[in-house]
Amino acid sequence: MSTIEWDDFQRVELRVGTILSAGPNPKAIKPAYVLEVDLGELGVKTSSAQITAHYAAEVLVGRQVLCVCNFAPKRIAGIRSEVLVTGVHDVEGKVVLASFDMPLPNGARLA
């Protein structure tokens, strides 16, 4: 593993957001949801996320997640994905969302 400097870490905008809506992305080759995420002062952003294995769309609404907010927007299966919703692959390679055990303000930055 290579090391990074503190300044490198500080450049990554990792922020808390609340999922406002989740629905299937019909153009995705691999099953994915289109998410709208409220990031507080940064506004509501769209993301395409391959998280269908562990999560039904209806249980995602209201869930707080950790997002990378300063990647350039990317077109994914017809969707302009503006943030990356973070997670970790389980032993079967399915994504488990990074989340929080207490409510936090939308847009709060990872410290």
N, C-alpha and C positions, 0 to 999 in steps of 0.2 A: 504494500500500500504506500502510495506517495503521500507526502505531507503537504499541507498548504499553510499559508500565513493567515493570521487573523483578518487582515484586510481582504483576502480572497473570500473568506466566509461572510464578511460584512457586506460584500457586494451582492450576495444572493438575498432577494427579498422573499423571505418565508413568512407568510401571514395567515392568520386565522380567517376562515370564511364559513358562512352558513349556506348550505345547499337550499335554494329556493324552489327549484324544480328539477326533475329528472325524468327523462323519457328515452326510448330507444333511438339510436341513430340508424335509420334504415339503409343508409348508403355505406355503412361500415362493413368491411370484409369480415373482421372478427367482431363478435357481439360487443357493443359499446353503448353507453348512455351519453346523451347531450345533457350537460348540467348547467344551470345558472347558479352562480355563487355570489353571495353578497359579501363584499370585502370592505365594508364600511366606507371610509373616505375615498377609497379607490373605485368605488362603484360596484355595479353588478357585472360580472364577467362570465363568459361562456367557456366551457371546457368539454372535450370529448374524452371519455374515460372508459377503459376496458375493465370494468369492475362488476360485470354482470354475474360472475360465478358465485359470489358470496352475498350479493345485495340485490334485493328487489327494488325497483324504482321508488315505490311508495315509502319504503323505510329510510331512504336517503334524505327525503325532504325534512329539513330542520336539523340535520346532522352537521356538526362543525368538523371541518377538515383543515389540514395544513396545505397551503398552496405556494408554489413558486410563482411569483407575480411579475418577474422582470425578464422572462424569456420573450423573444419576439413572437408575436402572434403567428400561428401556423395553421394552414388549411388541412384539416383531417376529415376525410370522407364527406366533403361538402360543408363542413362546419369550420368557422373561424374560431379556433381554440386559442383563447387569450391567456389562460393560466394552466399550470400543471397541478392537478390534484395528486398529492403524494401518497404512497403506500409502499408495502413491502411484499414480495412474493412469498407465499407459504411453501411448504414442502412439495405441493403439487403444482407450483408455478402460478397459482391464482393470487390476485392482488388483494391484500388486506389493507384497508385505509389507515393512514396515520390520523389519529384523532385525539381528543382530550377528555379527561374525566370530570372536568368542571366547566361551566359556561364561561366564555371569554368574549370580549368585545370584538365584533367583526373588524378586521383590518389590523388587529394587534400583531405586532412583529415578534417572531421568535427571538428570544434573548440569549 
